[in-house]
Structure formats: structure tokens, C-alpha cells
Amino acid sequence: MSLNMCGMDILHVNSGPIVIKVNSSLGLNGIETATGKYVASMITQFLEKNAKPNNNKIRGKSSIQTLK
């Protein structure tokens, strides 16, 4: 399986989380080596299991795209 993920810097404020920066590489090499687990896959499986359609709070301009 080929899985590409990005990393996001999120600031939590009173009105909710704000995405500050999106990185093209998540950088999980260290944690995956230390744990022996494929963390990117575990994150993806968690999101697929727990994501709820139409449950978002996107404000402002966004270029989010869903690929299937």
C-alpha cells in the first residue's frame, strides 16, 4: 500500500482549532522506527472509522479536496 500524509500545525483557541501550516511530509520515521508500527496507516484507519460526513467547521478560503 502507498500512503502519503501531510502534517498540520494546529493552534487550539477558544473558538476552535485553527490550521496554521500544512507540511508536505508528516515525518513519522522516528516514531515508526521506535515503535515498529506503521503509524501513518493507524492514523488513516482511525480517521476512516471515526470521520462523520458533513461534520466540519471550515471557515475562510480552503482548497481541501476529497480523492476517492
C-alpha positions as CSV (number, residue, x, y, z in Angstrom):
1,M,0.0,0.0,0.0
2,S,1.2,3.5,-0.8
3,L,0.1,6.1,1.7
4,N,1.0,9.8,1.6
5,M,0.1,12.0,4.5
6,C,0.8,15.6,5.3
7,G,1.5,17.2,8.7
8,M,-0.5,20.1,10.1
9,D,0.3,22.6,12.8
10,I,-2.9,23.4,14.6
11,L,-3.5,26.1,17.2
12,H,-6.3,25.5,19.6
13,V,-8.1,28.7,20.6
14,N,-11.4,29.5,22.3
15,S,-13.3,29.5,19.0
16,G,-11.9,26.1,18.0
17,P,-8.8,24.7,16.2
18,I,-7.1,26.8,13.5
19,V,-4.7,25.3,10.9
20,I,-1.5,27.4,11.0
21,K,0.6,25.5,8.5
22,V,0.4,22.3,6.4
23,N,3.7,20.4,5.7
24,S,4.1,18.1,2.7
25,S,5.7,15.5,4.8
26,L,4.4,14.2,8.1
27,G,7.8,13.0,9.3
28,L,6.9,9.8,11.2
29,N,10.2,7.9,10.6
30,G,11.4,8.3,14.2
31,I,8.2,7.1,15.9
32,E,7.7,4.3,13.4
33,T,11.2,3.1,13.9
34,A,10.9,3.3,17.7
35,T,7.6,1.5,17.9
36,G,7.9,-0.9,14.9
37,K,4.4,0.2,13.9
38,Y,3.1,1.8,10.7
39,V,1.7,4.9,12.4
40,A,0.5,6.6,9.2
41,S,-1.7,3.6,8.4
42,M,-3.0,3.6,12.0
43,I,-4.0,7.3,11.8
44,T,-5.7,6.7,8.5
45,Q,-7.7,3.8,9.8
46,F,-8.7,5.8,12.9
47,L,-9.9,8.7,10.7
48,E,-11.8,6.4,8.3
49,K,-13.6,4.7,11.3
50,N,-14.4,7.9,13.2
51,A,-15.0,10.6,10.5
52,K,-18.5,11.8,10.2
53,P,-19.8,13.2,6.8
54,N,-20.7,16.9,6.7
55,N,-19.2,17.4,10.2
56,N,-16.7,20.2,9.7
57,K,-16.2,23.8,10.6
58,I,-14.2,25.2,7.6
59,R,-14.1,28.9,7.7
60,G,-12.4,31.2,5.2
61,K,-10.8,30.0,1.9
62,S,-9.9,26.4,1.5
63,S,-8.6,24.2,-1.2
64,I,-9.5,20.9,0.5
65,Q,-10.2,18.1,-1.9
66,T,-11.5,14.6,-1.3
67,L,-10.0,11.9,-3.5
68,K,-11.6,8.6,-4.0
